[in-house]
Amino acid sequence: MKITNICCIGAGYVGGPTMAIIAQKCPHIKVTVVDLNIERIAAWNDSDVTNIPIYEPGLSELVGEARGRNLFFSTEVEKAIDEAQMIFISVNTPTKTYGLGKGMAADLKYIELCARQIANVAKTDKIVVEKSTLPVRTAEAIKNILENTGNGVRFQILSNPEFLAEGTAVQDLLSPDRVLIGGDSTIEGNEAIQSLKEIYANWVPEDRNVWSSELSKLTANAFLAQRVSSINAMSELCEKTGADVNEVARAIGMDSRIGSKFLKSSVGFGGSCFQKDILNLVYIAKSYGLNEVADYWEQVIIMNDHQKRRFAGNIVQTLYNTVSDKKITFLGWAFKKDTNDTRESAAIYVSDYLLNEQANIAVFDPQVKGKQIFNDLNYLNTRTIEENKNGITVFEDPYEACKDAHAIAILTEWDEFKTYDWQRIYDNMKKPAFVFDGRNILDAEELASKGFIFSSVGSSK
């Protein structure tokens, strides 16, 4: 089938950027991104493209080029489903917070709602592509729903997991390491796979299109997260023995069998995929009685949680074992630089620990707004909304955020933090002035020369 009309359900971190690239690279295809969130769609349609709801370097320019030509954002979900030949499902699949599998299994209620809506609306044959990070057998579940509608419409279900990383999403989509496409090995299934491959072939070399199972995405993220937790485990040992974790990472990264990627010690990994995918893997293993396998992967999460608690604990201990009524400034709230994505950000949990210690937290992030910061904290349900509001102040100017602070904690590795006037910051802080570098981006000697008491992850200096 030659595809000329695509619909994507879900205008989030996957759907928005992915469809913008497809529209830009395939001007012959009409691409409509739909979502029930009126506020989000309005932001995607803002006349000023710098106000789109997702910050990614280069994304606003891509949207500006294709929007109104062959890229559209709409709340008319049923109309877009009806008109499309190919439908991408890119809705949220959070970890369950209730019932069976609570805290581990993926919550597929939004996926199921999408499948039922497609089944109710479709009057012509459709190719349905699951684009969210989903557990094994989800395609089969979607297929069962769609094939039992009784309306005579035929559906082909494809699995096409995303491998983009926030902060580099545009580049990851423009030049992916691989594109995984899974589907039925029937004549119709192979034709559907070919239809999707032809879309990617507009900019992705043919040798990067491969078939794979849904399990590959979970496994890839689990392996990457495992590397982060491994180097973070070594960071604690380095601090005790006087070694430098950066030197350790550099040395083992030179081993060609290991490589240097994802060996950056920090306050802990975040993002929507690593924790969720590992917990999903743990749940799958436990459901098959593979308890040792489950325990192995769960330890990656346990180590990551420990690293965040340890970072917060170090702040409390260093500030004379109390941060009560002390101003602690967070530079960064996003889970990594070059994105406004805050899902599972280390900053959320570090702030939660420090609020329990009655700290007054000031936050500055160049891309994350105050509304999102409070939403993140309120979601934890650790304290009342009013208590969170009283405990945190969000600033639009980093120097104001740091003024009169007892300590500064670097929670996101934004490049601009390296270029700040740190002497000015020091002069306006309470003394002694502490800096806790949770991302190892600042020059320890330079800050010490200005008078700061400096601490970084994985170093005893």
Phi, psi and omega in degrees: 000129177277117186274128177234353182215119182241142172238138175238122178267113182118114183254043183262209186291338177265306185299312183301300180298318182299314182289328177297319179292315179300316180296320182291322183273343182232071183298346179276356181249129174279126183240120180240122178259124183240150180201147178279348179282101184299319182297319181293316179296321178299322179293321177296331181265005181303136182299333174265106186294346177287351180263008177300151191289347181242126177265120173215133178307123177090348185289317183298325178294320179295316179297316180300326181287318188262337184296132181088342176267296176221011177240124184226146178240129189210157172260000180276076187298311185295322179297316181293320178298315182299319186279336188281149171268329181233131183239120175268134174257113182231042181272168184291140175232071183290167174288139182299138177249015184205160168060205183296128181083012180307131178083354181226308186287152176285139177273111186261016185297325180289324177297314181295320178299320177298313182299318181291325178292318177299316180299322182286328188268322190298132175243349178232163180301142183226150167257122181251124184247118176277118186249346179286167173283111189233152178287164178302145177079004179293320179302322179294321179295316178299318181298318180299320179293313185290326185276355180247031179276333179077011182260004176082356179282137180259136181238142170246127184255125178243147173254124183221070185299145180268148178236019180285151177245135178301141182097332176229024187301316183297312180294322178298323180283325180288326183223071183287149175294323180201156173237116182263129179227121178241146180191178179294145180271033176267173177300314181294321179297316179294325177294321178294318177300317180297323179298318179288321177299324180294329176293309180296330182296348177293341177212349181254128178304145185303326184287355177262359175267114180225157176270142177205169177272165179296334184295336184299323181293315179299317183294317180300313180294323179296318179295319181292316179296325179300321179295319179296313180295327180295313181289329177291326175297320179290332181298323179293320178294321179298319180298325181281327186264351180091005177279170178244120185296332178294323177290321178297314181297320180296318182294312182285335178292338178283347176287118185298337180285340184253308182082166189262350186285144179061034174243028180267111180289146184198189178288350177135154180278156177222208180094169187280341193257313190303302183295315182298316183291322179292316178299324177295319178297319178299315181296317179299314181298317180294323182294338177261008179078015181268069188293324179292322176296316179298315181297322181300310183287328180295332180296332176298319178290317180301318179295321180294317177297320179299319182297321179291316178297320181296319179297314179296318180297324179294324177297312181298312183296319182291326179274045172063034173067020173205136173240014181301124180064013176266144180273118177246120182264128174263120169262105182106136175228330177300155184287342174202169182288162176064029174208156172255017178283127182245005185299126180059025179297142178300328182301325181299313186281324177296318179295322179299316178298316183288328175294326175296335178268010175068031175284156170258115188255129174253137184233134168228128172221132184295344183233345183263128182273160182301322181302318180292321180299314180291325176299319180299315181289319181296329180297329180294334179059033180280325181214178182287160177301320181294321179295320177296319181296324180284335185271341185234138174237130181258131182246152175259354179234124184296326182290325175291323179297325184273344183298131179064017178283146173279329182206154176240134176241126177272113184251345177225144187271043178300132182300327185295337180297331180290335187262003181294158175278088187289337174293317177299318179297316181299316184298334184257009179261163170293150180247143357293148183259125184250143171233127177246107185269099181279357181235003178052050181248346184262158180275111185299315182294319181297316181291324178296324180293338179273350177115353181291147164268111193251139177221136177228162181288129174084014178224140180269357183283000000 
